[in-house]
Amino acid sequence: MKFDMDYIAHNNKLTESNPYFKLFLTVFLLILTLALDNLYFDVFIFIAMSVVILAIAGINYKSYIKFLLIPMAFLVITCLFLVFFFGSGKVIYETGIFGIVVTTDSLHYGVYTFMRVLGCLPCLGFLALTTPIAKILHCLATLKIPKIVIEIALLMYNTIFIFLNEIDTMQKAQETRLGYHSYTNSFKSLGALTSTIFLRSLDKSETLQNSLDSRGYNGELPLYKPKKGVINHVRG
Amino acid sequence: MLEVKNLKYSYNNEYKALKGVSLKVERGDMVALLGKNGAGKSTLFLHLNGIYEPDDGKVFIDGEELKYDKKSLLKFRQKVGIVFQNPDDQIFAPTVEEDVAFGPLNLGLSMEEVQDRVEEALQRVGMSGFEKTAPHHLSGGQKKRVSIAGILAMKPEIMVLDEPTAGLDPQGVTDLTRLLRELNSEGITIIISTHEVDLVPDYANKVFVLVDGELIGEGTPKEIFSQPDILEKANLKVPIVTDLFQQIESEGFDMQGDYPLTINEAKDKFLELINKN
């Protein structure tokens, strides 16, 4: 199964609910979780928001786990580093390699950071998985977030999909010719892929500029307010 | 209506993409610009609404010379709309309706007017109901139609399409051709670049042939497709129907220099030949 966050955001039971409410709830819960810094509360919020995402928004649990796994990888690595390489205080475990030790401090940091992030993830997930990005950007625009920030976010968001597609196609083309057959040529192929993507992005940005100019772009993306009561057509 | 005079353009002062192109398009024309890959078709198109400024030469629209200051550019870009070859280069907004609204909003129209135009344009291209859809959830043909709607909503007088049929399935090509013919009959002048010759006689009343930055032929489809030397220089072929009749002629049937270009003409010609023999 392919994980398509954007598709999920457009097709769940909370898609049409008030985006302001969702945005504020998310920000509020994030701040609360960080401010309280309480292990029990972290666990509570993790469970509570997971229930909201799975039961109320009706998002498939496999997708949700995939969503969690990506940042989880970074989280685990970060926290391992925190536990083994940071902090001072009483040594509670000696690994015996290069004098790397776990101290009370570092364990505390590691565990707290891990739990705090664990609590925050479903809060963000709640927003990301239930609200199409267009709606979030609209909210931010009405909340007087600088236009330039929103425009960059909007253009980035759109180009991400084009590039993911492009990378996917190029990678398949390389694989077809055994580009990832061994370690050395994997590195070579990846290098070639990266540099090509860079060149193509320059190319694309010029074409995009041309096409925006063609439609009278004046350096500012205007905000469109749709008519009320237009029904969305679900992708079929 | 649209006139290009001795247009020259080079990339990086080195590679000469256009070497003095002159052409004239009348109001209500449906023009096909033929040429192989790299002939300069896209480069020429980008001059038609002032995206590129030529090294030499001039562009006139409605008898007015194209100027390159902000105000005139906005005016000319409303008149001449370009539909890019790859819809992904053109569609940038997170929803279909926002993308279609982009051009009209840049023209400074009121929100009600823009809403009406978006609705109308999407209906024209058969994409009503997809207003809130994210563009990357659409198929290639649907994206193409949205990109056309984005230009239609600006109500241009001239619509320029860069290889519009590339990458479409046969049904998509048929639908697109029908749509363009409809728009043309409503008074929009249409210029299409392509190297798919089979469809050209079906819709175009005027054909230009561009080779290596130079215009080497212009005329009706009938005139152009009866000049093998031009076609050869441009890496083009005659439409498959015409090819068939040329081969029949070499079997001893006299066509009197009149080769059918479309299926309909071919049908009549066959009946005529059968009745004669």
Interface residues (C-beta under 8 A of the other chain):
Chain A: D6 Y7 H10 P132 I133 A134 L137 L154 L155 Y157 N158 F161 I162 K204 T207 L208 N210 S211 L212 D213 S214 R215 G216 Y217 N218 L221 P222 L223 Y224 K225 P226 K227 V230 I231 N232 H233 R235
Chain B: L46 N49 I51 K70 L74 R77 Q78 G81 I82 F84 N86 D88 D89 Q90 I91 F92 A93 P94 T95 E97 E98 A101 F102 G103 L105 N106 L107 M111 V114 Q115 V118 E119 G129 F130 E131 K132 T133 A134 P135 H136 H137 G150 I151 M154
